[in-house]
């Protein structure tokens, strides 16, 4: 997919976020996690990821049942790892039922990378 088409797809996906993505975005936006800037529906290479923090290189994916053992998700993860990104995946129901727990996992990953917690 060309860059322009991927950018248009990302914009469309931002307008059509799932309820779980919206719930997590409320906790990631406005530098709430260690004063780090997260981007939603962000293009990286040939993919559009749910959330990305470019520094440190972290991608967060919020998945529904269609992603269970998905070959395309495995290929995406391999590509992102080759680009230096770490991928955290959460199930929709975990984000919706326990957003604070999901945020604790994200914060622990960030803290383990030496980013100072505010």
C-alpha positions as CSV (number, residue, x, y, z in Angstrom):
1,X,0.0,0.0,0.0
2,X,1.4,3.4,-0.9
3,X,2.0,6.0,1.7
4,X,-0.9,8.3,0.7
5,X,-3.4,5.4,0.8
6,X,-2.0,4.2,4.2
7,X,-2.4,7.7,5.6
8,X,-6.0,7.9,4.4
9,X,-6.7,4.4,5.9
10,X,-5.2,5.6,9.2
11,X,-7.5,8.7,9.3
12,X,-10.5,6.5,8.5
13,X,-9.5,4.1,11.3
14,X,-9.2,7.0,13.8
15,X,-12.8,8.0,13.1
16,X,-14.0,4.4,13.5
17,X,-12.1,3.2,16.6
18,X,-13.7,0.3,18.5
19,X,-15.1,0.8,22.0
20,X,-12.0,-0.9,23.4
21,X,-9.6,1.3,21.4
22,X,-11.6,4.4,22.6
23,X,-11.4,3.2,26.2
24,X,-7.6,2.7,26.0
25,X,-7.1,6.0,24.1
26,X,-8.6,7.9,27.1
27,X,-5.7,6.5,29.2
28,X,-2.9,7.1,26.6
29,X,-3.7,10.5,25.1
30,X,-2.4,13.8,26.4
31,X,0.9,12.3,27.6
32,X,-0.7,10.5,30.6
33,X,1.8,7.6,30.5
34,X,5.1,9.0,31.7
35,X,4.7,12.1,29.7
36,X,5.1,10.1,26.5
37,X,3.3,10.9,23.3
38,X,1.2,8.1,21.9
39,X,-0.3,8.2,18.4
40,X,-3.5,6.3,17.5
41,X,-4.0,4.4,14.3
42,X,-0.4,5.2,13.2
43,X,1.2,4.0,10.0
44,X,4.5,2.0,10.4
45,X,5.8,0.6,7.2
46,X,3.0,-1.3,5.4
47,X,0.9,-1.5,8.6
48,X,-1.4,0.8,10.6
49,X,-1.0,0.0,14.3
50,X,-3.6,0.8,16.9
51,X,-1.3,2.8,19.2
52,X,2.4,3.7,18.9
53,X,4.8,5.5,21.1
54,X,7.9,6.2,18.9
55,X,10.2,6.8,21.8
56,X,10.5,4.3,23.4
57,X,9.6,2.1,20.4
58,X,6.3,0.6,21.7
59,X,3.2,-0.5,19.8
60,X,0.0,-1.4,21.5
61,X,-2.6,-3.5,19.7
62,X,-6.1,-4.1,21.0
63,X,-7.5,-7.3,19.6
64,X,-10.9,-9.0,19.2
65,X,-11.5,-12.7,18.7
66,X,-10.7,-12.5,15.0
67,X,-7.0,-12.0,15.9
68,X,-6.7,-15.3,17.8
69,X,-3.5,-17.0,16.4
70,X,-3.7,-14.8,13.3
71,X,-0.9,-15.4,10.7
72,X,-1.2,-11.8,9.6
73,X,-0.6,-10.6,13.2
74,X,2.4,-12.8,13.5
75,X,3.8,-11.4,10.3
76,X,3.1,-7.8,11.5
77,X,4.8,-8.5,14.8
78,X,7.9,-9.9,13.1
79,X,8.1,-6.8,10.9
80,X,7.6,-4.4,13.8
81,X,10.3,-6.2,15.9
82,X,12.7,-5.9,12.9
83,X,12.0,-2.2,12.9
84,X,12.9,-2.1,16.6
85,X,9.4,-1.9,18.1
86,X,8.1,-4.0,21.0
87,X,4.4,-5.1,20.7
88,X,2.0,-5.3,23.6
89,X,-1.3,-7.0,22.8
90,X,-4.4,-6.8,24.8
91,X,-7.8,-8.4,24.3
92,X,-10.8,-6.1,23.9
93,X,-12.6,-7.5,26.9
94,X,-9.4,-6.9,29.1
95,X,-9.3,-3.3,28.1
96,X,-13.0,-2.8,28.7
97,X,-13.2,-4.7,32.0
98,X,-9.9,-3.7,33.5
99,X,-8.4,-0.6,31.9
100,X,-6.3,0.2,35.0
101,X,-4.7,-3.2,34.9
102,X,-3.9,-2.8,31.2
103,X,-2.3,0.6,32.0
104,X,-0.3,-1.0,34.8
105,X,1.2,-3.4,32.3
106,X,2.0,-0.5,29.9
107,X,3.6,1.5,32.8
108,X,5.6,-1.5,33.9
109,X,7.0,-2.0,30.4
110,X,7.9,1.7,30.1
111,X,9.5,1.7,33.6
112,X,11.5,-1.4,32.7
113,X,13.0,0.5,29.8
114,X,14.3,3.2,32.2
115,X,11.8,5.8,31.3
116,X,11.1,7.8,34.5
117,X,7.6,7.5,35.8
118,X,6.1,10.9,36.6
